[in-house]
């Protein structure tokens, strides 16, 4: 097994600032916008984006939450080991809001499909957008594309893209892992 660094800490930081800037261009005050990090790994990215919006763009009120999609997945109860649920924390109204889903890697699109179903439990959004750090564009099973994208990666299916966050693994780095 070999691993190659796709993005260093500095490159991730630059991308996060660009993504935050793109959000500001399209959502200005975030008055009718909510950010939703998809559990488990999208919450780290969502938190970082929220921090940048508040500290560098002086956006005082950014509503953000965390969405667990475990029980909405189409592979729920199909694996040998049971899936473990994470927490959903959405303490705001989704009805008629602009929702920005945030996830670290867009691979097959099935997690996003699950998120689309799960968010309906909290109301009917006016619009849903998708922000991802990594887009594995040639691996899609569903016709889902990100509105905001950090980096496109052309990885074959046997390769894995692993995003490490300081908060979880002690470093900010993105690896391409080959078997």
PATORBA-819402 format. One record per residue: x, y, z of N, C-alpha, C in turn. Coordinates in steps of 0.2 Angstrom, whole numbers, padded with zeros to 4 digits, always signed. Atoms other than C-alpha are relative to their C-alpha. Example, Ala and Ser with C-alpha at 12.3 -4.5 7.8 and 13.67 -1.06 7.14 Angstrom:
+0004-0006+0000+0062-0022+0039+0004+0006+0000;-0004-0006-0001+0068-0005+0036-0004+0005+0003;
This chain:
+0004-0006+0000+0000+0000+0000+0004+0006+0000;-0004-0006+0001+0007+0017-0005-0005+0006+0001;+0004-0006+0000+0001+0034-0001+0003+0006-0002;-0003-0006+0003+0004+0051-0010-0004+0006+0003;+0003-0006-0002+0000+0068-0003-0003+0004-0006;+0003-0004+0006-0013+0077-0014-0001+0007+0002;+0000-0007-0002-0015+0092-0003+0003+0001+0007;-0003-0001-0006-0004+0099+0010-0004+0005+0005;+0004-0004-0004-0010+0109+0025-0001+0007-0003;+0000-0006+0003-0006+0125+0016-0005+0001-0005;+0004+0000+0005-0015+0120+0001-0007+0000+0002;+0006+0001-0003-0030+0115+0011-0003+0007+0003;+0002-0007-0003-0030+0132+0020-0002+0005-0006;+0002-0004+0006-0030+0141+0003-0006-0002-0003;+0006+0002+0003-0044+0131-0004-0006+0001+0005;+0006-0002-0005-0055+0134+0012-0001+0007-0001;+0002-0007+0001-0053+0152+0010-0003+0002-0007;+0003-0001+0006-0057+0151-0008-0008-0002+0000;+0007+0002-0001-0073+0141-0004-0004+0005+0004;+0004-0005-0004-0078+0153+0009-0002+0006-0004;+0001-0006+0004-0076+0168-0003-0006-0002-0005;+0005+0001+0005-0087+0159-0016-0007+0000+0004;+0006+0000-0003-0100+0156-0003-0003+0007+0002;+0002-0007-0001-0100+0175+0002-0002+0003-0006;+0003-0002+0007-0102+0179-0017-0007-0002-0001;+0006+0002+0002-0117+0169-0018-0006+0001+0005;+0005+0000-0005-0125+0171-0001+0000+0006+0004;-0001-0006-0003-0119+0188+0005-0001+0000+0007;+0000-0001-0007-0126+0190+0022-0002-0007+0004;+0002+0006-0003-0132+0172+0025-0006+0000+0004;+0006-0001-0003-0148+0178+0031-0005-0006-0001;+0005+0006+0001-0158+0164+0023+0004-0006-0002;-0004+0005+0002-0144+0152+0021+0002-0004+0007;-0002+0004-0006-0139+0137+0033+0005-0005-0003;-0006+0005+0002-0123+0126+0032-0002-0006+0004;+0002+0006-0003-0126+0108+0035+0006-0005-0001;-0006+0004+0001-0110+0097+0038-0003-0007+0000;+0002+0007+0001-0113+0079+0033+0004-0005+0005;-0004+0004-0005-0108+0067+0047+0003-0006-0004;-0005-0003-0006-0095+0061+0051+0005+0005-0002;-0006-0004+0001-0082+0070+0041-0001+0007-0003;+0002-0006+0003-0091+0084+0033+0000+0006+0005;+0001-0005-0005-0093+0092+0050+0006+0004+0001;-0007-0003-0001-0074+0096+0051+0000+0006-0005;+0000-0005+0005-0075+0105+0035-0005+0006+0001;+0005-0005-0001-0091+0114+0039+0002+0005+0006;-0002-0004-0005-0084+0120+0055+0006+0005-0002;-0006-0004+0002-0068+0127+0047-0003+0006-0005;+0003-0005+0005-0079+0136+0033-0004+0005+0005;+0004-0005-0005-0090+0144+0047+0005+0004+0003;-0005-0004-0003-0075+0150+0056+0003+0005-0004;-0002-0004+0005-0068+0158+0041-0005+0006-0002;+0006-0004+0001-0085+0166+0037+0000+0006+0006;+0001-0005-0005-0086+0174+0054+0006+0004+0002;-0006-0004-0002-0068+0179+0057+0003+0005-0006;-0003-0004+0005-0063+0185+0040-0005+0004-0005;+0005-0004+0004-0079+0191+0032-0005+0003+0005;+0005-0003-0005-0088+0197+0048-0007-0002-0001;+0007+0002+0001-0103+0187+0045-0002-0002+0007;+0001+0001-0007-0110+0187+0063-0004-0006+0001;+0004+0006-0001-0124+0174+0061+0000-0005-0006;+0000+0005+0004-0120+0159+0052-0003-0006+0003;+0003+0006-0003-0132+0145+0056+0003-0006-0003;-0003+0006+0003-0124+0128+0054-0002-0006+0005;+0002+0006-0003-0128+0110+0059+0003-0006-0003;-0003+0007+0002-0124+0092+0057-0005-0005-0001;+0005+0005+0002-0134+0079+0048+0003-0007+0000;-0002+0007+0001-0132+0061+0051-0004-0004-0005;+0004+0004+0005-0137+0050+0036+0000-0007+0001;-0001+0007-0001-0134+0033+0043-0006-0004-0002;+0006+0004+0001-0152+0027+0043-0004+0002-0007;+0002-0002+0006-0155+0035+0026+0004-0003-0006;-0005+0002+0005-0141+0026+0017-0003-0007-0003;+0003+0005+0003-0146+0013+0004+0004-0007+0001;-0003+0006-0002-0133+0001+0011+0000-0002+0007;+0001+0001-0007-0139+0002+0029-0003-0008+0001;+0001+0007-0002-0140-0016+0036+0002-0005-0006;-0002+0005+0006-0131-0024+0020+0007-0002+0002;-0007+0002-0001-0113-0024+0027+0000-0006+0006;-0001+0005-0005-0106-0037+0039+0000+0003+0007;+0001-0003-0006-0104-0025+0053-0005+0005+0000;+0005-0005+0000-0118-0014+0058+0003+0007+0000;-0002-0007+0001-0116+0005+0054-0002+0003+0007;+0001-0003-0006-0114+0016+0069-0003+0007-0001;+0003-0007+0002-0125+0032+0069+0004+0005+0004;-0003-0006-0003-0118+0049+0073-0006+0005+0002;+0005-0004-0003-0127+0064+0080-0003+0005-0006;+0003-0006+0004-0139+0076+0070-0001+0005+0005;+0001-0006-0004-0139+0093+0077-0002+0006-0005;+0003-0005+0004-0150+0105+0067-0005+0004+0005;+0004-0004-0005-0157+0118+0079-0003+0007-0003;+0002-0006+0003-0164+0130+0066-0005-0003-0005;+0005+0002+0005-0178+0130+0053+0003-0001-0007;-0003+0001+0007-0174+0123+0036-0005+0002-0005;+0006-0002+0005-0191+0127+0028+0002+0007-0003;-0001-0006+0004-0189+0139+0014+0007+0003+0000;-0007-0002+0000-0170+0141+0017+0004-0002-0005;-0005+0003+0005-0155+0139+0006+0005-0004+0004;-0004+0005-0003-0146+0124+0012+0006-0001-0004;-0007+0002+0003-0127+0121+0009+0002-0006+0003;-0002+0006-0002-0123+0103+0011+0008+0000+0000;-0007+0000+0000-0104+0101+0016+0003-0007+0002;-0003+0007-0001-0094+0085+0014+0007+0000-0002;-0007+0000+0002-0076+0081+0013+0002-0003-0007;-0001+0004+0006-0076+0069-0002-0006-0002-0003;+0006+0002+0004-0089+0067-0016+0003-0006-0004;-0002+0006+0003-0087+0049-0022-0005-0002-0005;+0005+0003+0005-0102+0040-0029-0006+0004+0000;+0006-0005+0000-0115+0053-0024-0005-0003+0005;+0006+0004-0004-0125+0040-0013-0001+0004+0007;+0001-0004-0006-0121+0050+0003-0004+0006-0001;+0004-0007+0001-0128+0066-0004-0007-0002-0002;+0007+0003+0001-0143+0056-0010-0004-0001+0007;+0003+0002-0007-0146+0050+0008-0001+0007+0004;+0001-0006-0003-0143+0068+0014-0006+0004-0002;+0006-0004+0003-0157+0075+0002-0006-0003+0003;+0006+0003-0004-0169+0062+0010+0000+0002+0007;-0001-0001-0008-0163+0065+0028-0003+0008+0001;+0001-0007-0002-0165+0084+0027-0008+0002-0001;+0007-0001+0001-0183+0083+0022-0004-0001+0007;+0003+0000-0006-0187+0078+0040+0000+0006+0004;+0000-0007-0003-0183+0096+0045-0003+0005-0004;+0003-0005+0004-0193+0105+0032+0002-0001-0007;-0001+0000+0007-0193+0109+0014+0004+0006-0002;-0004-0005+0001-0178+0119+0009-0002+0004-0007;+0002-0003+0006-0180+0132-0005+0005-0002-0005;-0006+0002+0005-0163+0127-0013+0005-0004+0004;-0006+0003-0003-0149+0115-0009+0006+0000-0005;-0007+0000+0003-0131+0117-0014+0005-0005+0003;-0005+0004-0003-0116+0106-0011+0007+0003-0001;-0007-0003+0000-0099+0111-0006+0005-0007+0002;-0004+0006-0002-0085+0097-0006+0007+0003+0000;-0007-0001+0001-0066+0098-0003+0003-0004-0006;-0002+0004+0005-0063+0084-0015-0005-0003-0004;+0005+0003+0004-0073+0078-0030+0004-0005-0004;-0002+0006+0004-0069+0061-0037-0004-0001-0006;+0004-0001+0005-0077+0066-0053-0002-0006-0004;+0001+0006+0004-0076+0049-0062-0002-0006+0003;+0002+0006-0004-0083+0038-0049-0007+0000+0002;+0007-0001-0002-0101+0044-0048-0004-0005-0002;+0005+0005+0001-0115+0032-0047-0007+0004-0002;+0006-0004+0001-0128+0046-0047+0002+0007-0003;-0001-0006+0004-0130+0062-0057+0000+0006+0005;-0001-0005-0005-0124+0073-0042+0007+0004-0001;-0006-0003+0001-0111+0087-0045+0000+0006+0006;-0001-0006-0005-0104+0100-0032-0001+0007-0003;+0000-0007+0002-0108+0118-0033+0006+0004+0002;-0007-0003-0002-0092+0123-0024+0005-0006+0001;-0005+0005+0000-0077+0112-0026+0007+0002+0002;-0007-0001-0002-0060+0112-0018+0005-0002-0005;-0004+0003+0005-0051+0100-0030-0003-0006-0003;+0002+0006+0004-0055+0087-0043+0005-0005+0000;-0005+0005+0000-0046+0071-0041-0002-0006-0005;+0001+0005+0005-0045+0058-0055+0003-0007+0003;-0002+0006-0004-0044+0042-0044-0003-0006-0003;+0003+0006+0002-0047+0024-0050-0004-0003+0006;+0004+0003-0006-0060+0014-0039+0004-0003+0005;-0004+0004-0006-0046+0004-0030+0004+0005+0004;-0004-0005-0004-0038+0020-0024-0005+0004+0005;+0004-0003-0005-0045+0029-0009+0003+0007+0002;-0002-0007-0002-0045+0048-0005-0001+0000+0008;+0001-0001-0007-0042+0051+0014+0002+0007+0002;-0001-0007-0002-0044+0068+0021+0001-0001+0008;-0001+0000-0007-0036+0070+0038-0001+0008+0003;+0001-0007-0003-0041+0085+0049+0004+0000+0007;-0004-0001-0007-0031+0092+0064-0005-0002+0006;+0004+0002-0006-0046+0090+0075-0001-0007+0001;+0001+0007-0001-0047+0072+0072+0006-0004-0001;-0006+0004+0000-0031+0065+0066+0007+0004+0001;-0006-0004-0002-0019+0079+0071+0004+0003-0005;-0004-0003+0006-0014+0085+0054-0006+0002-0005;+0004-0002+0006-0022+0094+0039+0003-0003-0006;-0003+0003+0006-0018+0083+0024-0005-0004-0004;+0004+0005+0004-0026+0074+0010+0004-0005-0004;-0004+0006+0003-0019+0057+0004-0004-0003-0005;+0003+0005+0005-0022+0046-0011+0004-0006+0002;-0002+0006-0003-0020+0029-0005-0001-0006-0005;+0000+0005+0004-0016+0015-0017+0001-0007+0003;-0001+0007-0003-0017-0004-0013+0005-0003-0004;
